[in-house]
Amino acid sequence: MKYDLIIIGGGPAGITGGIYAARKKLNTLLLTSDFVGQTGKALHIENWPGIKNISGSELINNFAEHLRQFEIEIKEEEAVKVEKLAQSGFQVTTKNSNVFEAEAVLVASGRSPRLLNVIGEEDYVGRGVSYCPICDAAFFKNKRVIVVGGGNSGFGAAMELIKYAAKVFVFEFSSLVRADEVIQEQAKASGKIEVFLNVRLQEIKGNNKVESVVYNDTAAKREYGLPVDGVFVEIGSVPAANIVKGLVEFNEAGEIKTDPRTGQTSTPGIFAAGDITDVKYKQVIIASGQGAQAALAAYEYIEKMKNAK
């Protein structure tokens, strides 16, 4: 069976796109590995109109529950490749080797955590190395952990972790902390967070689980070891756009270029929305708006293709 539209991604852009596609009665398939993404990992969201304060997990669960009220097929599978069909439409292959076809595709797969690329990182993922403090903080009760990254996300992760951990070390590569003053003050007041400046993590060590790290003090030009039980990585993210590599145009940051009026990419029939695109501001409300816009534009494109046959 060939769908009208395949939506890739279960974040605000993909879910909103799904709602709008369903309202337009498009035969739609939404593919996502989960309904978590970056939004689901946010500690607090205070800028969603109508809700003064809500956790990211609650908000994304509300989104997903809303989506399921419509006639839309949802498969919790990770899309790994999009290909253009010879005559019309596209083929999407999932990690489970399942293949689906559609007249149009809306890519809303968001961003993936940026890796440290240090020795031991890959070996200890799930065994002390984490990219999601909300998901894993409770596993570190009375433990010592490191958060790599001194921005708002890093300090936000540290504040979440001190609910459980005995001690949290924040590693910042530069000589200045980039987090807002308010959250820095909260961290200092906790008495459980210690900030290290001018440090670069070199290696993560352990025996079946994380036990220590080696870091370089770039100011003192010395190497040190530190016993810890966990390493949380908060150094930003990169667009999860490899699935359309070679099909659409990207900017220098690896984000998909789109028509700001429609979400149309350089390839007719492929639309993109959310943080995977070259939109300047990465915000939940903007991603949702882009998802709605792209779904409506996809509807117009699909109707045009049907009428042309």
N, C-alpha and C positions, 0 to 999 in steps of 0.2 A: 504494500500500500504506500502511495506517495502522499505525504502531508502537504498542506498549503504552506505551513511555516514550522521551522524547527528553531526553538529558542535554546541557546546554550548559556546556562548560568542560573543560579538560584539565589542571587542577591536582589537588592532593591530594583535594579534595572531590569533584570530578567523576569522577576515576579510581576512587576508593573506591566511590562510588555506582555506577559501571559494573560493578565487580566483584560487588557485592552484588546488583545487578539481574540480572546474568548467572547468578549462583548460584540466583536465584529463577526462572530460565527465562523472564524477561520478554523479549519481542521489543524490543530496545533499540537506539537509535541515539545515538551520542555525537558531538557536533559541537564541534570546537575548531580554532582557527587554528594552534595548535602545542602541543607538550607542553613548554613552558618556564615561562611565567607567573612569578610572583614567586619561587616556590620554586626554579625552575631558575636564577634569577639570584643566588641566595644564595651567598656565598663559602664559608661553612662552616656545617654544621648539627650541633650537638653535643647536641641534646636529643631525638633520635628513639630510643626505647628499643631496645636491642640493637645499636646502632651508635654507637660512641663519637664518631666524627668522619667526616663525609662531605660532599662538596660538594653544593650544591643540584642541580646538573645531573646528578650521578650518582644522587642519590636519586630525582629525578623520572623519569629514564630507567628505573630499577628498577621504579617504579610502572607506567609505560607498558608495559614488557615483561611484567609480571605481568598487566595488563589484557588484553593480546593473547592470552593463553593461553585466554581464555574465548570463547564464541560471542557476540560483540557486534560490531555494525557500527560502524565508525569512519570518519568523513569529516572531513578536515582543511579545514573551511570555517568561516568566521566567521558566527555567527548575528547578525542585525541587528534582528529583530522577532519578537515572539510575539503571536499574536492568538487570541482565543477563537472557536471555531466555533459556528455557530448552534445545533446540536443537542447535540453532545457532543464534548469534546476540544479540541485546540488545533492551530494552524498555526504553523510556524516557518519564516521566510524567511531565507536566507543572503545574504551579500554578493555571491555569484555568481548571485543571483536564483533559486536553487533553493528549492522549497517542500516541506516535509515535515509530515506530520500524526501526532499521537499522542494517546492518551487522557490522558496526564499529562506534565508537563514538570518537570524538575529543573534549576533555574538555579544554576550554580556557576561563573560567569564571573569571579569574583575582583575584582581592582581594577586600575585603570590608573594610570600615573604622573601625578602632579600637574604641570601645566605651569607654566613661569615666567610666560608671557604677556608677554614682552618683545619689543621690536623685533628682528627677525632670527632669532628662535628657530625659527619654522616654516620659514623659508627655508633654514636650514642643517641641518635634521634629516638625518642620514646623511652630512653633509659637515662634520662636526666637532661637531655637537650630538648627544648620546647620552643615553639613559636606562638603559643597561645596560653597566656597566664590564666585567663578565665577557665580554660579547659583543665589545666593541670596544677593550679596553685595548691589545691587540697592535698596533693600527693607529697607535699614538701613541709608537712607539719613539723615544727621544731627543727627544721633543717637550715643550712646555710646555702644561699643561692646568689647567682650573679644575674644582673640584667645588663645586657650589652646595648647601649644606646642612651644618650642623655637628653633626648627630646621629650615632648609631652607623652608620647606613647611609652617611652622607657620609664618615665616617672610614674605614669599611670599604672604600668605593670608592677612596678615596685610597691605602690600603694595597695594593689590587690594582693600581692604576695605576703605583705606583712600581717595580713589577717591569719596567716598560717605559719610562715617561716620565722625562725628565731632571728635571722639576720639577713639583710639584703644589701649586696654591694652593687652599685651602679657604675659601670665602666663607660667612660666617655673618651673618645680618641682625641678630641680637641682640648684646648685650654679653657674653654668656656662651656657652661651648661646652657643648652638651648631651650629648655623647658620654661614654661611661664612661671613668673615669680610666685604666684599663688600656690601652685603644686609643689614648688621647691620648698616653700615654707611649711607646707603640710608634711612633706617628707622629713624635714629637719625636726619638726615637732614630734614625730613618731619615736625618735630615739633608736630606731631599728635599721635605719638606712644610712649607709656610708657611701659617699661619692668619691670615685677615683678619676682624676683628670689626666690627660696626656698618656693614656694607656692603650695598648693594642693587644688584644687576645691572640696568643700564638698557638696554643695547643690545649685540647681537652683530653684529660687522662682518666683512666679508671680501670676497673676489673669487673666487667659485666654491667657496670653502671658508673655514672660520673662520680669521681672521687676528688679530683683536683683540676686546676688549670695552671697553665704557664702564661704569663703576660709580660709585655715589655713596657717599661716606663720610658717613654720617648724623650722626656725632659732630662731624666737622670742617665739615660742610656744604659739601663740595667735591666736584667731579666729576673723575675720573681716567680715563685710558686705560691698558690693559695688553695688550701683545702676547702672544697665546696661540694654540695650534693646535686646542684642543678645549674643549668645555664639557660637563660631565657633571652632569645634574640629579638631585638626591637630596633632594627636599623633600616626600616623602610620596606618598600615592596617594588616589584617589577610587574609590568603587564603580562597577564597569562594569555598571550596572543599567538603562540606557536602553531595553534591549530589552523590558522589561516595564513601561515607564512607562504609567500609566493603567490598569494591570491589577491591581496589588497596592499595598499600603500601604507607605510609607517612613517612616523616622524623620527627624529634623532633619539628620542627617549624610548623608542620601541612601542609607542602607542599608535593605535589605528587612526588614520586620518578619516574624518567624516565631514559630510555636509552639515553644518550646524543647524540647518532648517529641518532636516529629515533623518539624520543618522545614516544616510546612504554612504557606503564606502566607495572606493574607486572601481569596484566590481558591481555592476547592476545585479540586484537580487541579494546581495550581502549587506546587511545593516549592522551597526554596532552601537552600543549604548553603555553608559556608566564609566567606571574608572579605567577601563581598558582603552578608552578613546583619548583623543587629544584635547578634551575639554579642560579648560584651565583650572577650574575649581573642583576638587574631589570631595563632594558632599553627598550624603544620602538623598536629600531632597532633589538635588540636581540629577543624580543617577536615575531616580524614579521618573522624573520628568522626561529624561532622555529615553527611557524605556517606553513610555507612553507614546512619545513622538515617533520613535522608530517603528513601533508596532502599527501605528496608523499609516505611516509611509509604506510599510511592507504590505498592508492591506490594499492600498492603492496600486502598488506594483503588481501584486498577485491578480487583482481584478483586470488590470491592463493586459497581463499575459494570458489570462483566460479568454478575454475578448478577442485577442489576436489569433487564437487557434481556430 
